């Protein structure tokens, strides 16, 4: 117990809490938060009562009141939570005090934990400060205590993830302005896709508990990934990369096992689970075939000794995981999506990896450009002549977005031959680039 208390007494956390909560802007932000929520609560309560004056309609007023406060606080968190951490590490670099932090006995993970602790404390304080305003809903009805706590938990998870994302960008960049700009630009795209899933979970009917379990696992993985990615940006070491990949491997196996369990326990959603698996693996191939290694030779050698650094391991693992539906799923559309996701994801990522072997730091840009070209340009050819019978040799089948939508809607019935030939050629080109790079590496070593 004493060891846990000592870990919580992080010097960086104590310093951030003392300095942070003494600044006027923090209290101004908290006051602004409460005032905005109070105004919205007043307006929404009046509107709810105006539209539901009868006593039996008060529960509807309660639901309307709670939803209004939820979305307002979600928007406030999206704007405020990242700003608490985007200058946490980059600000130390700008003030020329970053090297002093590294000379202390604190590990990089403890430094990141201390910086993140202040943001987490402020988010918890802000969410608790609005509880008296939100408690009005219990006089109206329509919202249970479980639903109220679930709403708070969603807001807390969203706020913590936004602050962790800002912290990762701050550890990556040398200037706070760059970190802030990239954080909010990234959140625009991330929140767009996350909002779709949140709407489905909040307003969907008869959602199985297993779906919430998978969502919880995914959010926990994202939080751990952002934390250790920030640690690795703070000090690039092989141990941090191994932890990152080990966490990814653990959660991948957990989610894959959960999906296999859903096949037998939830026959109504099993096909949808495997249909989602195709696009997810398409992204995983790109993420896990990254050729980036630690810059220092000692750390690079330590990392290369681990099986987690081998691209062949991840290719085999993702292929086996994506082929799992072939043995336990009998839905043709789900199987077609999985097979196409395997083909497009593996070949495009292997090609992008081959292009970036000489300059691994450019892999994200190269992969993004390859994905953009393959998904967008061929899709324009599907405007007039793409249908379920003429697509075998149609160039639109090269676009993963077009084909995955076509498979999901049942608008594809034959094998996309041109896409198979194209991605096979793309894989061979990537393999040739790998062979040429390995030969040059051997010649330099010799």
Helices and strands as residue ranges (DSSP letters): H 2-8, H 11-20, H 24-51, G 55-57, H 58-80, G 82-84, H 90-94, H 98-102, H 108-129, H 131-134, H 137-140, H 145-172, H 176-203, H 209-234, H 238-265, H 270-288, H 297-304, G 307-309, H 311-323, H 325-328, H 332-355, G 360-362, H 363-376, G 378-382, G 395-398, H 400-409, H 417-445
